[in-house]
Structures are given as structure tokens and as C-alpha cells.
Amino acid sequence: MSELAKRVLTALVLIPLAVGAILTLPWPALGALLGLFVLAAGWEWGALAGWGSAGRVVFLVFLTVCVPAALVTPPVVIGVLLALSLFGWLVALSLVVAVQRGRALPGELPGFVWVLLGWVALVPALCA
């Protein structure tokens, strides 16, 4: 089975499940489910950064601690954080497009850059 076929099959399975969860689960349960998905994304982010299990666990704890802090942050600050997140996603999109066009990415990124990029990508999703 080709990679494209696997992705299409995955989408065909997950889309009805996601729509069903959104339409039927109570808000707290839906929030918990989406939080688990974002934490799973954080675990994969750690793998992408090249961290071992300990580093990935520390990153997940960091993400989990950031959420309550973000929930008591004034809305203006949250707006700025969401704008930073949008900027981070646009940078990521530009890097993907650059790779697709055959350009090489810069060398290996330092650890704090991976943490910052992961935070910008995942904390707003957890807060949503």
C-alpha cells in the first residue's frame, strides 16, 4: 500500500471519529481527548527533535504546566501568544515549501529552539 493510500485511509477513519466526538462528547471530555492528542503530538515533537524518552517526558511536563498558566493569563497576552503561534506556523510552512523545492534546511537546531518551536506550536492548541 502506498504512503498516499495509507494517509487517505487514515483520514477516512479519523474524520468520522473526530466529527462524532465533537458532536456527541460533553465539553470536558472533548477537551481531555483533544489534550491527549496534543500531548501525543508533543511526544512526537520530542522524537523529531532527537530527544530520548527522558527529554520527551520533560517536554510533556513543560507543556502540561504551561496550560494552567496560560488559562489565567489576560486575554490580550493570549492574543499575542496566538499571533506568535501563527507566525511560527507560517515559518514552518515556509520551511516545508523550501524543502519541497529542493532547498536544504539550515544545520542542526539547538535544543532551546526545538523547545521554543514546540511550545509555539502546541501550547495554543492545548489552550484552545
Salt bridges, closest charged atoms under 4 A:
GLU3 OE2 - LYS6 NZ 3.61
